[in-house]
Amino acid sequence: MTPAELAARIDQTLLAPTATPAQVQALCEGARKHRFRAVCVGPAYVPLAVRHLEGSQVRVCTVVGFPLGSTTPAAKAYEAEEAVRAGARDIDMVLNIGRLKAGDLDYVRDEIRAVVRAAARAAEGVVVKVIIEACHLTDEEKVAACRLAEEAGAHFVKTSTGFGPGGATPEDVRLLRRAVGGRLGVKASGGIRTLAQALALLEAGADVLGTSSGEAIMAELVSHK
């Protein structure tokens, strides 16, 4: 895999609660340099990231209902619409994990649909990814989450927030890929720090990698060439 091919599949991420404007600016500068697919920042930093990435092909991604997924559907929809109006073009939403585990599938489907529709109202071409927080789910629940995301009109399923007790694994990526086929994308996120991890997750079927270690992974790839 060439550096350009790998970079085009990385969402370089900064979601630490201590993130500063200067760190967001540095994130954007690194993303421009490497031509990453996107930067993923907290909602309050979307306008700043949009300004620093103006004129580039790097997308601005943000999170909704993050990291617990327990805010109301209306709040998630509002958060998504506000972020898109501010310039975000990727929305990574956390579904309501407890409702999914309780079998309240209509609730989960409806909240995802509310976010998809809110994002579409605000702008065309917005990609909505559904974070399922796989470390909390059984395999059956993971498959159910994929089905609900597809039925609600989402574009991707995503493994993890990176704030739970577990992150992306090749096993989960393979399971999600089987569940969605080629109809939805799969984003692996959570604990991806090395080139070997990144390549294993892509080999397992991930389309996109969410990582705060994108620049280090790129440096590792270049050093191996």
Secondary structure, DSSP 8 states (H G I E B T S, - for coil): --HHHHHTTEEEEE--TT--HHHHHHHHHHHHHHT-SEEEE-GGGHHHHHHHTTTSS-EEEEEESTTT--S-HHHHHHHHHHHHHTT--EEEEE--HHHHHTT-HHHHHHHHHHHHHHHHHH-TT-EEEEE--GGGS-HHHHHHHHHHHHHTT-SEEE---SSSS----HHHHHHHHHHHTTTSEEEEESS--SHHHHHHHHHHT-SEEEES-HHHHHHHHHHH-
